[in-house]
Amino acid sequence: MGQFAIGTDDFVKFKEKSAYYIDKSLFVKEIIDDTNEVLLITRPRRFGKTLNMSMLNSYLAYNNDENYTHLFNDLKIWDAGEKYTDHFQDTPTIFFTMKNVCCDNWDECYLMLVIMISEIFRDKLYLKESLSASDKEVFDKILNQDKEQTGYYKNSLLYLTRWLYEYHNKKVYLVIDEYDTPIHEGYQNRYYKKIINFIQVFFGAAMKSNKYLEKAVLTGITRIAGESLFSKLNSFVSYNIRKKQFNEFFGFKEEETIIAVEKFSPNRKMEAIRKMYNGYLIGGMSMYNPWSIMNVLDSDELEPLQPYWYNTSSDSLIRRQFAKKTHGVKEALSRLVSGGTITRKIKDEVTYLDLADSGDAVWSFLLYSGYLTLNKYEMNKDRTYELCIPNEEVRGLMQNIIENWFSEGLSVDDINMFLEAMLTGKADSLKNQLSIMMKRSFSYFDITRTMPEAVYQSYILGMLMYLDRDYYCESNPVMGEGRCDILICPKAGVFKETGVILEFKKTDDEMKLDQITESALLQIKERNYIEGARKRGIKTIYCYGIGFYKAELMLKMEKVDLSDTAKQYS
């Protein structure tokens, strides 16, 4: 469509492409007005952090070669007043992003840091001629990527702030994007202590009692605690998603999203977009995931809504953390997936090492990473917060995690026997096989407690992925006069004409197991799900009503021949 510069996070390039831009330029005003010396703003990934920081740099940074008036004169910051225009392209600024420093080992990481810092110095090459002979030597060693000079690289930001101050006679802005990416990678790849040791000096030398520094602005996903990265800094403040400051500048507000959808995707249903991508409560304001919204607007309106956000990064850390956790943590996740809430204490900061030891730390990490959100802005009296999954896009990821748990410990033969019985209407065999598999798999949970219906549904879906070559397996599709729990129908060209409808009910009373199983089968008929199957070209449909009580189940089946509506019961 050409309307969007998706993936472009350089502000100058973005504006010069004349791409659709939702004005966040008053972010610059709020930064200038903030009286703190070191600001950390944390938001989930793909929430516009890099573009905003690039905009801040483009507005502030001294630039004698290019005039960026044309990039800003149609934005709100241009009318904010003389206090702010006095800063326009007249402020010594160091800007860089650390989002690309993601490596498998420390040697590669250190090399990336050396290259990154060298490029920062190359951007300030005009300073070199004003330096003393000894400072020129330091400048050249860093510029030429002399890896042996570790001390120079650790102190490079301090050097550069001093040189910029002496050249411009103005204090310096330090703008650092995605500061925690290399720390995250270090934790994942076992060089955490080495990257922390580097970053402690790299940041600390530049930000602690640095008389040449006007202000440091950092963005990241979480505030890293316990490593003295920020605790010893003067005038430091952290603005996370629970704070009102800067809440409107990262993500899209409701009215911004409605305007964009009406302009570029008028045939899309706003309610469907809201359900899929909205739900992030940031500083009390409901915000949309901007990455997903821009991808939706750039897609064909006939295409179904896709999970764009969680496909942009590996979720291996999340999966690994949950795999290690207790029954209670896994049950809490199941409750969230089913649409419920949990109540937990939330820390302002996260220590990666705590993730391995503390069951509670994972909830703070999930909140700040965007996998969870606040269900309400206010803190409870016991200093806990109510948490929930923000939207259907994230719910899909969490449900997939549960499905993978359940498939652990099951052999391919187990699953094939289950699938063959289900697709051929062998009700007794299906019930026996499913019972055996559930008792084995549900050891992952404390089955003495109440489990939401969505857990059982996730369990079945985890095994249905083995049908992916020949069948579509849909969760909660619209069918007839409602939504069935699971529909299985053959893909075009596979010469199969048999489908399956699964409807689940669960009870906390074992005496009602027969009743709810009958109710599940009856729902398939009363809500006319079978007619929805007929419209999809299915000739024979097996309808299963399945009732659950903890790890026990009851199953009833009805076979429907859709070619002549003859029915056989079993």
C-alpha positions, -999 to +999 in steps of 0.1 A: +000+000+000+030+023+005+014+043+033+036+030+061+073+027+068+070-004+089+103-013+105+118+021+099+128+036+133+151+063+121+129+095+125+146+114+096+141+085+072+106+079+085+095+115+078+113+118+045+093+088+033+062+108+040+048+078+059+018+080+080+029+094+114+009+097+146+024+128+163+043+120+194+066+150+192+055+165+226+076+138+241+105+162+234+088+189+255+082+165+284+119+154+284+131+190+284+107+199+312+117+170+334+140+182+362+157+149+368+192+143+355+189+106+345+155+093+332+148+057+324+115+049+305+106+013+302+080-001+278+074-034+260+092-041+227+078-027+195+061+002+214+079+030+195+108+035+218+135+037+191+115+060+169+108+084+198+144+084+208+156+090+173+131+119+171+145+134+203+180+132+189+170+147+156+153+176+174+180+183+199+213+174+183+237+201+171+238+197+133+257+222+111+251+202+079+214+196+077+183+217+087+154+196+099+128+223+101+107+207+074+105+175+096+091+192+126+072+223+115+040+203+111+043+187+145+030+198+179+064+205+193+069+233+168+041+253+185+052+245+220+070+278+226+104+295+225+117+275+255+117+244+233+127+259+199+158+273+216+169+236+219+163+228+182+194+214+166+215+234+190+222+209+218+253+186+220+238+151+220+251+116+220+226+091+206+228+054+201+207+022+203+219-010+219+191-031+204+215-048+179+240-059+206+225-094+209+251-121+207+255-158+216+288-153+236+308-126+253+335-123+227+309-115+200+291-091+224+323-072+232+332-069+195+297-055+189+301-030+217+335-019+203+320-014+168+290+005+183+312+029+203+335+034+173+305+045+152+294+069+180+329+085+178+328+086+140+296+106+143+316+132+163+347+133+142+345+171+140+357+172+176+391+156+169+409+187+157+401+206+189+415+178+212+449+177+229+475+152+217+467+127+244+429+130+239+435+126+201+453+093+209+424+080+229+399+092+202+419+073+175+422+041+194+385+040+200+377+051+164+400+024+150+384-003+171+415-013+191+399-041+211+427-042+236+418-008+250+389-021+272+393+008+297+390+033+269+357+018+257+343+015+293+350+052+298+342+064+263+309+081+271+326+102+298+354+112+274+329+122+247+306+142+271+337+162+282+349+168+247+315+179+235+311+203+264+345+218+258+337+223+221+302+237+224+304+252+259+270+235+266+262+205+287+254+173+269+223+152+264+229+114+264+202+095+246+204+057+249+178+034+233+172-002+244+199-002+271+190-036+285+192-057+252+228-068+258+220-076+295+190-097+284+212-116+259+239-120+285+215-137+309+202-159+281+237-169+269+257-172+301+278-141+300+256-120+323+284-110+348+307-099+320+282-076+303+271-062+337+307-054+346+311-035+313+278-017+315+284-006+352+314+014+342+301+024+307+270+040+322+283+049+356+313+070+344+290+090+322+260+094+344+273+096+380+285+131+391+294+140+355+296+178+354+294+178+316+261+160+315+228+179+311+205+149+310+206+112+302+175+096+287+173+058+285+147+034+272+144-003+278+120-031+287+128-034+324+148-016+350+176-039+360+181-040+397+207-052+421+237-045+399+243-009+408+235+003+373+212+030+386+210+029+424+241+051+429+232+077+403+222+112+414+188+125+404+176+092+388+140+084+381+124+054+364+091+057+345+076+023+340+041+014+328+026+021+362+036+057+360+015+084+343+045+103+330+050+098+292+020+074+291+006+088+258+039+087+239+045+050+236+017+031+219-015+044+202-043+059+221-079+049+213-088+080+193-055+078+174-062+042+164-098+049+154-087+077+131-061+056+115-084+026+110-111+048+095-085+063+071-068+032+059-090+002+068-125+014+069-140-021+064-122-035+094-144-039+125-130-017+152-142-040+179-122-069+165-091-048+164-097-036+199-101-072+212-070-084+193-045-055+200-058-032+227-058-037+265-024-023+277-030-001+307-001+023+308-002+050+334-040+045+337-044+050+299-056+022+276-031+018+247-028-002+216+003-021+205+015+002+177+035-025+158+005-047+153-018-017+144+005-005+117+008-040+102-030-044+102-034-011+084-008-021+059-025-055+052-053-065+029-087-059+046-098-093+036-070-110+056-078-121+091-061-103+120-027-118+127-005-120+158+022-096+146+037-085+180+048-117+196+063-130+163+089-101+164+111-117+190+121-150+206+099-160+235+125-186+247+132-168+280+095-168+288+090-204+279+121-214+299+110-195+330+076-211+330+090-246+324+110-243+357+081-229+378+059-246+403+023-259+400+010-226+414+027-205+387+014-228+359-021-228+373-020-190+375-011-188+338-039-212+330-063-189+349-050-159+329-054-177+295-090-186+304-098-148+308-093-146+345-071-123+367-044-129+393-032-107+421+005-103+427+030-079+442+050-061+415+085-047+419+097-015+402+128-034+391+138-068+379+169-088+386+174-115+360+190-138+386+158-135+407+139-151+378+155-184+385+149-183+422+117-164+428+082-174+417+070-138+421+097-121+401+084-136+368+051-117+371+069-083+373+090-094+343+059-104+323+041-072+332+070-049+320+076-071+289+040-067+277+028-103+282+006-091+310-011-058+319-028-042+349-065-050+350-070-018+370-046+011+376-051+013+413-029-007+437-048-029+462-047-022+500-022-051+505+001-034+479-007-060+452-019-054+416-046-072+396-030-086+364-045-100+332-035-109+296-040-077+276-055-090+244-061-120+221-028-116+204-009-123+236-034-149+248-025-170+217+011-171+228+003-180+264-021-207+252+006-221+230+029-224+260+003-244+279-002-266+249+035-274+248+035-283+285+008-309+280+025-325+250+056-332+271+058-368+282+035-381+254+048-404+227+039-399+190+022-433+192-001-421+220-011-390+201-016-409+168-039-434+185-059-405+200-062-388+166-072-420+147-099-428+172-113-392+171-113-390+133-130-424+129-157-421+156-143-448+179-158-432+210-148-459+235-112-460+222-110-422+222-123-420+258-098-446+271-068-432+253-076-396+264-081-407+300-047-424+300-030-394+284-046-368+307-036-386+339-001-387+327+001-351+314-018-335+342+010-343+366+021-308+355-007-294+375-022-298+409-054-316+398-069-313+433-076-277+425-102-262+401-089-258+366-105-235+340-122-250+310-096-234+288-069-257+302-086-288+289-091-270+255-054-261+254-045-297+262-065-310+232-052-283+209-016-292+218-021-326+203-041-314+173-010-297+159+000-332+146-029-329+121-016-297+106-006-312+072-041-324+063-066-305+086-074-271+098-078-271+136-097-239+147-102-228+183-135-210+190-146-205+153-179-189+145-203-217+137-240-215+132-254-195+161-223-193+182-187-205+186-178-241+191-147-250+212-128-267+184-135-275+148-114-299+127-120-298+090-099-312+060-078-289+039-086-285+003-070-311-020-063-337+007-093-359-004-107-362+031-143-354+038-146-361+076-146-333+102-149-331+140-166-307+164-155-308+200-174-291+228-161-291+264-177-286+298-162-290+332-176-294+366-164-292+402-190-318+412-183-354+401-220-363+404-227-338+375-202-353+350-229-371+330-251-341+330-226-316+317-214-341+290-249-344+277-252-306+278-220-302+257-233-325+230-267-308+231-251-274+226-236-285+193-271-293+180-290-264+196-266-238+183-265-253+149-227-258+147-234-287+123-247-263+097-215-243+099-196-275+092-218-283+062-210-249+047-173-258+048-178-288+026-176-315+052-196-346+043-194-365+076-190-349+110-183-365+144-197-344+172-181-350+206-194-336+239-167-341+266-172-334+302-143-330+327-140-334+364-103-327+374-084-355+355-115-376+349-137-374+318-169-386+302-174-385+264-205-388+242-205-388+204-229-383+176-221-390+139-239-369+113-239-377+076-243-343+061-249-357+026-284-369+035-287-357+071-290-393+083-279-397+119-263-425+138-258-425+176-233-441+198 
